[in-house]
Amino acid sequence: MDKRGIELRNMSVAHTFNGAPYEDVERMRSGTHSHNSDVERLARMGKKQLLKRRFGFLSLFGFSCTILITWETVLAGGPSGLVYGFIIAWLCTLSVYTVISELASIAPIAGGQYFWVSMLAPEGSKRFYSYITGWLTTIAWIATLAVGSVFTGSMIQGMLILQYPHYVPQPYQATLLTWVCIVVCIFVNTVVSKWLPKIEGFILIFHILGFFAVLITILYTAPHGSAESVFATSLNEGGWPTQGLSYCVGFIGNVATFVGADAAVHMSEEIENAALNVPRAIFTTMVLNGAMGLAMMIAVLFVIGDAEEVLKSVTGFPFIQIFYNSTGSKAGTIVMTALVAALAWAGTIGFTATSSRMLWSFARDRGVPFHQAISKVSSLLFDHKRIFILHLLTPPKQLEPRTSIPMVAVGVVTVIPALLALIHIGSPIVFNDVVSLSVTGFYSSYLLPSALLLWRRTTGHIAEPSDPDSEDIAGDAPAGFEGEKVLQMQLVWGPWRVPGMLGIVNNAFACFLAACHARHSCDDEL
């Protein structure tokens, strides 16, 4: 670990314009307006553009949607607790991500939360709090990748159990399937990374069409329960002392459904017009996935039948049993389950991209051990003799600026989940306890920047974009740049925000919710 802590480094005024070398500024001015705006905004934050901006709004929207898969499980609170808890969790997390969207509009950067903390916190504490926030966010995303990979591998194993009744599942087999999932994620994020935006656009279509395919099938083929059984019945299958406590545990599960909607934030340096497209993608994703998740949940609860039978499914996945009970066909069930598994697999591809960018950005600011290696960007090399060579094995050629990917970061964030999957062999329960702390990490990382934004906006420290005084100002350099004058970023609202008192109220509410979610998810684990 670098004892100097995180260095949110700015460029020297003597040789730069808004943090970018003068020759880069000339290239900025010769490009499109949106690209200029993105590069200049990043330069004002003291960062040089290194990653190519391939994502537009639709491809980013597809990327964000596949991160949030919201229609597959039956949780502990029973039908009514599940429905009402989902609605409350949806609206509450929408409030939190509205604040995250405002922050992303002010400073669209891959580091996200930890950079915002450094940007908003008082001078004496910014380095400590940004360091803690950076680690919380990084760990949360790597744990989420581990969860998604194991979930996908276990789902494939669940299909095998259904198809072959005499098959005896072994934990090591789920781990091997998890590794296969991770290998595919590495392939997509490295070898074919230039096509990732197009892949995400295709997955968005698949995500929506798959939703209707499953929804229509189960509603058409299965007998329906009563509205009372869905909206007025509560179960306590977890054995909790009171129904209220059972509902609270179920509510935590509903909240976990929406974590990770900040994925678009960590791709900011690869998105055109990021200050506007990132907030739009987050907000639209929350609205669409929330609506689809609620519709699927209600449909599933109408056709669930015997809840105890479903929850005790030999496949390990209640929704697989629901599909089978609805269709009465193994082939039909496997097709629908394969569709959900494919979407879950697509989600892990997004988890890989997001977590690698987060780690890369944190390493760029010297927040992790071996930051010099992890912060490198490079590319796969192709020629007529070799299929591909990783730059770790062969020294990379001189690369064109802004065409690279963080290869080492991709490797690190995939190796760790692969190792965590070994825990699943010994004890799936221990594995779940370890990685489910990601919920705590996410909401803890949301809390501090949200609280600091509330402080800044109520004290009038954020200028309007049209304010003539909202220009960069000179100030003292951070540690490591003694004697230099650097350009520091003046806080200015981005193009996307909730104005006036409504924004303040929503911001305060989001802080309260983030604190509650972080605390209760942590208490649940303990």
ZIMO-V941053 format. One record per residue. D_FIRST is the distance of its C-alpha to the first C-alpha in Angstrom with 2 decimals. Layout:
D_FIRST
D_FIRST
This chain:
0.00
3.79
6.02
8.69
7.92
9.99
12.62
15.72
17.25
21.03
23.24
25.44
28.98
30.55
29.83
29.37
31.32
29.47
26.21
27.69
29.27
33.05
33.87
31.85
33.74
36.99
36.02
35.16
38.63
40.36
38.99
39.96
39.62
37.23
34.93
35.12
34.28
31.18
29.88
30.79
29.27
25.93
26.30
26.96
23.56
22.12
21.57
23.59
25.40
24.09
25.31
29.04
30.64
32.75
33.04
35.99
36.88
38.65
36.05
33.33
35.68
36.08
32.34
31.93
34.99
33.89
30.65
32.89
35.41
37.51
40.57
40.29
40.15
42.21
40.25
41.08
43.00
46.19
47.93
48.47
45.13
43.49
45.40
45.17
41.59
40.67
42.48
40.83
37.33
38.09
39.23
36.44
33.63
35.57
35.26
31.47
31.13
33.58
31.13
28.30
30.81
31.50
27.86
27.65
30.79
29.42
26.16
26.22
22.73
20.68
17.88
20.62
19.89
16.64
18.26
21.45
19.91
18.56
22.01
24.01
22.35
23.52
21.87
20.53
18.74
17.80
14.13
13.56
15.90
14.75
11.16
12.97
15.47
13.26
11.89
15.53
16.95
14.83
15.52
19.09
19.81
18.61
20.64
23.51
23.55
23.80
26.62
28.46
28.40
29.66
32.15
33.56
33.85
35.51
37.87
39.05
39.68
41.63
43.89
44.57
45.56
47.98
49.50
49.87
50.99
50.83
47.23
45.05
41.44
38.71
35.05
33.90
36.00
34.20
30.88
32.43
33.66
30.22
28.90
31.81
30.85
27.27
28.71
30.97
28.15
26.34
29.70
30.47
27.10
27.22
30.73
32.67
30.09
32.53
34.92
32.54
34.23
37.63
36.54
35.33
38.66
40.53
38.55
39.44
43.10
42.63
40.90
43.89
46.63
45.14
45.18
48.88
49.71
48.36
49.68
53.18
53.41
52.69
54.86
57.71
57.73
56.92
59.15
57.99
57.50
58.67
56.95
57.11
55.09
52.29
52.33
53.75
52.60
49.59
48.32
46.20
45.35
42.19
44.28
42.86
44.99
46.08
46.56
44.49
41.45
42.03
42.12
38.82
37.10
38.70
37.54
33.88
34.57
36.13
33.18
30.87
33.21
32.06
28.28
26.49
29.00
26.22
25.71
27.66
25.25
22.41
25.02
26.06
25.29
27.72
30.52
33.53
34.29
31.12
31.84
34.97
34.54
31.32
32.93
36.16
34.59
32.77
35.94
38.31
36.24
36.26
40.01
40.96
38.87
39.85
43.51
43.35
41.55
44.12
47.02
45.84
45.20
48.70
50.26
48.60
49.66
53.22
53.38
51.23
54.26
53.53
50.04
49.83
50.66
48.05
45.27
46.22
46.21
45.76
43.64
40.91
41.13
43.73
44.16
45.23
47.94
48.95
49.34
51.44
53.59
54.20
55.17
56.50
55.31
52.61
52.52
52.21
49.49
47.45
47.84
46.61
43.74
42.77
42.71
40.29
38.16
38.13
36.96
34.23
33.19
33.25
30.98
28.34
28.58
27.77
24.91
23.42
23.89
22.51
19.35
18.56
19.14
17.01
13.96
14.92
15.30
11.99
10.36
13.00
11.77
8.15
7.24
5.73
4.40
7.56
8.42
11.23
12.96
12.72
13.97
16.97
20.34
23.24
26.37
28.54
31.14
34.75
37.77
41.13
40.14
36.84
36.10
32.43
29.64
25.97
24.20
21.95
25.23
27.01
25.85
26.48
29.36
29.13
28.83
30.69
28.44
27.91
28.93
25.62
23.50
19.78
20.62
17.27
16.27
19.71
19.16
15.95
17.56
20.72
19.59
17.95
21.28
23.22
21.61
22.12
25.72
26.25
26.04
28.97
31.08
30.88
30.99
31.15
31.11
27.73
26.38
27.92
26.47
22.90
23.13
25.52
22.85
22.13
25.03
23.40
20.20
22.38
24.60
21.97
20.32
23.88
24.79
22.70
23.50
27.06
27.51
26.25
28.58
31.40
30.84
30.85
33.87
35.93
35.42
36.39
33.19
33.32
35.99
38.38
38.02
41.47
40.70
41.30
38.67
35.92
34.70
31.45
31.32
29.85
27.40
24.84
21.73
18.25
16.11
15.83
19.40
21.41
25.15
25.18
26.89
25.48
27.01
25.80
26.94
29.81
29.87
32.69
33.90
33.72
36.81
36.26
36.39
38.58
40.40
41.85
42.21
41.76
38.22
37.48
39.04
37.18
33.85
34.60
35.72
32.58
30.41
32.64
32.48
28.71
28.45
31.16
29.78
26.28
27.92
30.62
28.56
26.23
29.39
30.90
28.12
28.31
